[in-house]
Amino acid sequence: MHPFLRTPKQFLITGLLWSPPCFWVIFLLNSLVEVSWWDACIWAGPAMIVEFFICLSTWYICRMTSLYHWYLVKTIWAHIISAALLNSFWLLLIMLYSEVLNLIFKTDTWRERFVEVVPLFFAVGVSLYFIAILAHYLVLAVEKNRRAEQEVFKQKLLAGQAELKALKATVHPHFLFNCLNLLGPLVRTSTTKAQQVISQLADFLLYSLKYGKETLVTVRDELDHINNYLGIESLRLGDRLKLHFDIDEELLGTPVLPLTLLPLVENAIKHGIGQCIAGGTLTISIKKVGNHFRVVITNPYDEPFRPVPGEGLGLDTLKQRISTFYHHHGQLLTRKNGKTFEVELYFPQKIEKRG
C-alpha cells in the first residue's frame, strides 16, 4: 500500500503538505496571467487535486525503477518519459476542464487562458513530478533500511534461540548425571527423598520443555525453576550448600527472558561452591531500582589450580541473549571481591513492544 495512504492521519498530513503548491499556482495565475483570485481558485483547485493523485501514483513508478536494481541512466530516461506522459495527460484534463468552464459560463475566455498558461502548468507539473519521486525514493530508502534492521534483529533472535538450545544441551546432561548419581544411594536409604528428587527433576525438565520456547516468563517462574534445581543440588552437596534469598515479592510477576537465572545459579554452584572444600552460601537478591529491577547472585569462590572446562560459557551466552533482546536496557555485570564472586543483572520492568 502507498506509504502516505496507510492511515487517514497520514493522508490528511499529505494533503496539508500539498496546500502550499496549490496556493503557489493560484498566485502565479493571478500574477502572470492576470486572472482574478476567484477565477484562479476555480481553475487551479480541481487541476491541483488531480495533480495530487498523479504525484502519488509516482510511488509505483519509483518502486518499479528502484535505484538498487536499475542503472542510473535507464532510471533517468524512464522518469523523463513518465513525466512527459503524465503531464501531457494532466494538460489534456485541464483543457477539457477549461471547455467545461466555457460551457458553464458561456464564454470562450477559459479556452484563451488555457493557451496562455500551458507552459506554466507544464512547468509546475514537471517540477512537482520530480519533487514527488525524490520524496518517494527517500521513503523507499528508509523502508529498505528498516527492513534490513528488522532482518538483523530477526537473525539475532534466531542466534539467541540457538545459543539457548546449546545452553540447555550443556546444562541438562551435567545435571542429569548428578541426579542419577544421587538417586542410586537414595533409593536404598530414603525412598521419600528419592521420590522428591524424581518430582523436582520432572518439574525441572518440564519447565525447559514448556517455557524454553516462550519469549518471556515471569520472575516467579524462573525462581520455581531454580528452586527445583537447588532442591536436588542441596541433597547432593548437603551442608556444603547454604541458601539465602532476598526477594521483593512485588517483582514476582515481572516479565523476563526464560532460563535467565538458571545459568547463573548453575555457574555459582559448579564453578564456585562446588570447588570450595567447605562449600558456602549462595545468595540471590532481587530488588527494584528505579524503572529496572536488579538481580544479584553471590557465591564463595576459590581460584582453581587449572581452568574448569566450560567456565564462563553460560555467562557469555547469557550476555549475548540479554544484549540481543534488551539492547542497552539490559545489562549483566560480574566482579570478584576477594573470595566472593558476584553477578548483577539489570532488566527493565516493562518490555517495549517491537514492531
N, C-alpha and C positions, 0 to 999 in steps of 0.2 A: 504494500500500500504506500501511497505517496507520503513522505515523512512530514509534510506540512498539513496533511488532512487526516491524520490518525485520530485526532480528538477534536471536538468542537472548539475547545480553547485554542489549539494550535491554528485552526482555520481562522478564528477571529483575530489572532495576533498577526497572521499573514495578511489578512485583509486590511488591518490597520497600517501595516508597513507599506501597503500598496497605495495608501491615501496620498502621500507626498508626490509620487509621479503623476497621479491624476490631477492634483492642483497645479502642478508644473505645466502640464499640457494645456489646461484651461487658461493659465496665464499666458502661454505662448500664443494661443489662438486669439486671445484678446489683444495682445500687444502687436503681433506681427501681421495678422490678417484683419485687424480692426473689427473683430466680432464682439458683440456685446457679451457681458458676463453671463447673462441668461442663455443666450444662444450657444455660447461656448460650453456651458454645462449640459445643455440638451444634446449637443453634438458629441462632445468628448466623453460624457458619462457612460453611455452604453458601449462606446468604442473601447474604452479602457477596461470595462468589465470583461469584454470578450478577450482583450489582450491579456488580462489577468490569468484566464484559464489557458490561453495559448502558452504563456510563460510557465505555468505549472506543468503543462504537458512536456516541456523540455526535460523534465526529470527522467522520463522513459528513454528519451534520446541519449541523455548522458549515461544512463545505465548500459545502453547498447554500445556506446562508443567509449567505454571505460578507458581511461588513460593507462590502466595496467595491462590492457590486452591489445590496444591499437597503437600503431605508430603515430607520432605527433602530427606529421603532415597529413596522414589519412584522416585523423580526427578533425583537423582544421578544415579540410575540404568538406567533410561531412557536415560540419556546422555551418559553413558558408552556404552550402546548397540548402540545408534545412532552414536557415534564416531567410533566404530568398523566397522559398516556397511558402513558409508560414506567413511572412509579411505580405506577400502577394495575395494570399488568401484573406488576410486581415484587411488590406486595402479594398479588395473586392466587396467584402461585407460592409465597409464604411461607405463605398459608392452606392450600394443597394440601399443602405440606410438613408443616405442623402436623398435618393429618389423617393423614398417613403416620406421623408420630411417635405419634399416638394409637393407631394400629393396632399399631405395633411394641411400645409399652409398655403397651398395653391399658388406656388411661386417657383421660379427657376433659380432663385438665389442660392440654394443649397448645392445645386449641381455646379454652379460657377465657383462657389467657395471651395468645393472639393478639388477642383482642378488646381486651385492656388495652393492648397495645403498638402497635396500628395507628397512632395519632398519632405515636408515637416513630419507627417505621420510615418513615412518610411524610415526617416532617421530615428524617430522615437522608438519605433518597433524594433529596429536592429539593435539599438542601444539596450533596450530592455531585454531583448533575447540574450545578448551576451552577458548581461548582469545576472540573468536567471541561471544560465549554465554555469557561471562561476560559483554561484551560491549552491547549486546542486552538486557540483564536483567537490565543494568543500564538505557538504553533508555526506557524500559518498566516502570521502577520505576519513571523516570522523567515525562513520559506521564501520568501515573496514578496520580501523584501529580498535574500536570497541569489540568487534568480533574476535580480533586477534588476542585482546586481553582476556576475553571470555574463554577462548581456546587454551590460553596459557593457564588460566585458573582451573579449567577442567582437567588439564594434564597434571597439574599439581595435586588436585584431589585424587586422581587415579594413582599417582605416585604415592600419595599418603595412604590410600587404601592398600596398595601393595606392601608398603612398609608395615602397616598394621598387621597384615596377614603374616608377614615374615616375623614380626614380633611375637604374635600368638604361637607361631610354629616353634620359636625358640623357648618360650616360657613353658608351654604345656608339656613337652617331653621331659624337661628337667623337673617340673613339679610332679608329674605323674610318676616318675622314677622314685622320687622321695616318698610319695604316697604308698606305692607298692611296698617299698622297704619298711614303711611304718606299719602297714596293715598286717604283715606276716606275724610279728610278735603280739600285736593287739588281739588278733583272732584267738590266740592261745591264752592270753592273760585277762583280757577285758572285752567281752563281746559288745558291751554298751558303748565303749569308746570306739570300737571298730565300726559300729553302726553310725556313730556320729561322724567319723571320718568319711565314710561312704556317702552319707547325706550331704555333707559340706562339699565333697568333691563333685557330686551330681549337680548341686546348685552352682558351683563354680563353672563347670563345663556348660551348663545350661545358659548362664549369663553370656558366655562367649558366643554361643550359637544364636541367642536371641537378640542381644544388643550389639554384637560385633558388626552387624550390617547397618545399624542405626547411625544417623548423622549426629544426634545429640541424645544424651541421657541426663538424669539428674544427679546431683551430688549424693543424694540418698542411695541411688542405685549403685554408684561407684563404691560407697562405703560398705554396703551389703556385700559387694563382690570381694573386696579386700578382707572383710571380716571372715568370710569363708576360707580365704587363703590363709589368714593369720591363725584361724582356729586349728587348721591342720599343722601349720608350722610350730604352733605353741606346743602341741603334743610331741612333735619331733624334737624340738630344742629344749623343752622342759623349762627349768628355772633360768636357763641362759637367755630366754627371751621375755622381756617385760614390756608392757604396752601402756602408753599414756595418750589419751585422746582429749583434745580441747576444741570442740566443735560448736560453732554458732548455729543453733537449730533453725534460725530464720533463713539460712542459706541452703538447707537440705533440698529445696525444690529448684535451685538454680541450675540451668542447663549447662552441660559441659561435654566435651568430647568423650566418647566411650573409651574404656581401657586407658584412662589417663593416670589414675593413681596407682594401679597395679604395677607398672614398670618401676615406679619409684620405690614402692614398698618391697618389691621383689629384689631390686638392686640393693636396698638398705640391708636386707637380711642376707642375701647371697654374698655380697662383697663387703659388708660391714659387720653386722653382729655375728654372722656365721664364721667370720675369720678371727673373731676375738675369742680367746680361750675362756674368759669369764662371761662372755655374752654381753648384754647391755639392754638399754631401754630404747624402744622405738617410739618416738613422739610424733603425733600427727596433729597439727593445728590448722583450723580453717576459720578465718575471720574476715569480716568486711572491712575494706579500706577504700573509702570514697565510693566511686561507682564501680569498683572492682572488688573481687574477693581474693584473699591470699591464702595459699596452701603452703605450709611449712612442714617438712618432714626431716627429722634429725635422727641420727644414729651414731653410736661409737664406731671408731674406725682405727684399725691398726694397719700401718703400711706393710703390705706383704713383701716377702723376700723376692718374689717374682710376680709379674703381672698375672692376674687371674683371667683365663680365656673368656672373652665376651664382655669384659668390663668396659662400661661406657657405651655399649651398643644400644641399650634400651634408652639411655638419656639422649643420645644423638638422634635416634629415631623419633622420640617424643618431641624434641626441639623442632625437627622438621615438620611434624604434623601440626604443632602449635603455630609455627610461622606460616604454614600454608593456609590454615583455616582462619586464624585471628589476625594475621598480618602484624602490625605494630601494636595492636590492642592486647595481645597476649605475650607473656614472657616467662622464660624458665632460667633460673639462676642457680648456680652451685658454688659452694665455698667450703673450705676446710678450716676449722678453728681448732688447731692443736690435734686432739684425738677425736674430734667430732666432725662428722660430715653432714652438711645441711643443703637441702634443695628447697628453693622457693618458686612457687608458681603464682602468676598473676593472670586472672581472667576477668573479662567484663561480665557484669551481672546480666546485661541484656545483649542478645546477639543481634547484630544488624542483618536485615534481610538482604539477600543477593538477588539481583535481577538477572 
